[in-house]
Each structure stands twice: as C-alpha cells, then as structure tokens.
Amino acid sequence: MALQCGIVGLPNVGKSTLFNCLSSARAQAANFPFCTIEPNVGVITVPDSRLIELENIAKPHKVVPATVEIVDIAGLVKGASKGEGLGNMFLSNIRETDAIIHVLRCFENENIVHVDGKIDPVNDKEIIDTELQLKDLETIEARIAKMAKAIKVSGDKYAKERIDLAERIRATLLQGKSARTVEMTPVEKELAKDFFLLTSKPVVYVCNVDEASAKNGNKFTEAVKEAVKDEKAEVLIVAAATEADIADLESFEEKQMFLEELGLDEPGVNKLIHAAYRLLNLCTYFTVGVQEVRAWTFENGMKAPQTAGIIHSDFERGFIRAEVIKYDDYIKYRSESACKEAGKLGVEGKEYVVKDGDIMHFRFNV
C-alpha cells in the first residue's frame, strides 16, 4: 500500500543515517546542514517472525514480506513556515506523508555540528512543532475564511459543522499545541482530513543516542519523555550510528553477537519499523501456498473484499467469499486441510472485517 512515514528533524540529528539503516535505498549522510534536499524514498521490509513459522510449514518456493515506505525529508530550521532554509520544500514533503518519525539528537559529539550550537532535544522538538503549527494556523485560518464565505452565501449546514471544528483546531494551535491533540469524534476526524494539516499526522519520537545509551537512554532521552508525556506519542531510543554498523555486518550470528554486547534483544530499527506500521494503522494478512508465502499490508478495519483488492482489483470486483484460517490454528494443525477437518476454516462474506494474522484464500469470479 502506498502509505508513507516521513523522517523529519533539524539538520544533523541523524535522519539520513537512520534512513540508511532502515532502507536499501542509501541517502547521503554528511556533517553539514541540508545534506538531504530532495526526499529519499525507501521501501522497508517489516520484520515478522510469523513468516518464518509459515515458511517452515508450507516450504514455499519464495517468501515475500510486508513493506512500508519511509521518506527521508530535508532538515528544517527556524523560520521554515516563512520559507527560511528549505522551508517550503520541507513542509510540502511532510504534507505528502501519512505519519511522522521525528528524530531528535540525544548525543554529544563535538565533531558533528549542531545547527543551534547546543544539544537540547526538547528545544529542537519545539522548533519543529512551532514551524508546523504556524503553517497549520495559516492553513486553517484560510479555510475558516473560505467556509465563512460559503455559509454567508448559501447557508451551507455542512460548512457550519466544519467551521466549528476548524475554530477548535485554530484555538489549539494558538495555544502552541498540535492539531492531533484536539479531542474529536470519529465523524470529526473524517472532516479534519479535508484540512490537510501537518500537525494532525500521528508521530513517533526517535531519540538518536550514542552507543553507550542504546539500552537505557540518557539525560536527553528522559527530558524528551517528560516533554511529550501528554501527547500520547511513542518514544523510541535508537543509536543510529551503531545500527549502521550492525547493518553492515554480513551474518546473522555477527549481528546477534553485536546486539548481545549492547544488551539488546533486537535492532532498534526493527522496533522503529513496527512503530511506523502502527502509526499508519496497518495490519498484515497472509496467503500461504507451495509457490509462495506472502504478507499483505492492509489498513486496520478493512473488510474482506477490500483486502482482496490489494492482491488484484479483479479479486474485489468479483468477490464471492473468503476462506479464513487464524494464524494460531494454522500453526497448531500445520495445513489447510487439517484446519478444515478440525472445523477451523471459516467461510466469510463481504462484511467480514479482516484481522491481523488472518490466513486468507479468496474466491472470486469476473
């Protein structure tokens, strides 16, 4: 699915290094601001141990994991909302993504310059928050003026409903808070999508630390956690430079030894990929056969015909039914036929809401 997470942050906080760890696409990483100008897009494989279990049972010719797109966006500076630095380009690139990975520098290194000359991740966060909020304020005020005119001309009830929501968002932005903090009903959340606000996008904060802080963090990461405690946002600790060293190792055994030395059970980038998956509200279903075991990405809440359409539009257009096996049942009974004999193969219609981990087989006719 073409949903994207954008990696954002001030210059020289480790965005491109992190992107290179995540992606087979290699962004330039250098010790000077605006190293990244055009956004780099990488297709990231989503680690999923369930695929290994399914492969062991089905013995397919190939295994295809789920993926998610990550975009490395140029560094922002104070004044971006007014076009400073690469401001307009930066803001445009963020607007095109669906969620934000906000990288904060939480390490000291005199050989890597900081755009403000000091290490203060909370201040760095506030700079970006302020610039995005100022741009959103500009956007929402323009929309309010436009909707007010529509109400005056036609008495549009729908516009009245939207303008009330827009006024609440505007008040929140004026308080120095992001649009995502506004409490909304499900209907209002749908209405708010039409505003295309930067600060309405879900966010995960990534504290980029040195190797010594990879397991437990440091004073900077604690400050970040305190600063975002009311945002209901996830905070991850990742040592991007160390992750880059791990990624360059050739064997799985070497990587595991490195992780054990750091006291980690898995690479930090794996946790970040899963966080990105959750941010985008994505789930995985599987198709299992001798030719192929594949993980398919779908948005949480999708019904069977929609998820069938991810494979091919004909599957959705000619949908008849879905044959569904729960992952745990497949692992227990070890085959589709055994699941069927045990009464664990369900036949579902068009209203079935697909669950994460479902093993699907679609029947269709066009």
Secondary structure by P-SEA (a helix, b strand, c coil): ccbbbbbbbcccccaaaaaaaaccccccccccccccccbbbbbcccccaaaaaaaaaccccbbbbbbbbbbbcccccccccccccaaaaaaaaaaaccccbbbbbcccccccccccccccaaaaaaaaaaaaaaaaaaaaaaaaaaaaaaaaacccaaaaaaaaaaaaaaaaaaaccccccccccaaaaaaacccccccccbbbbbbcccccccccccaaaaaaaaaaccccbbbbbbaaaaaaaaaacccaaaaaaaaaaacccccaaaaaaaaaaaaacccccccccccbbbbbbbcccccaaaaaaaacaaaaaaccbbbbbcaaaaaaaccaaaaaaaccbbbbccccccccccbbbbbbcc
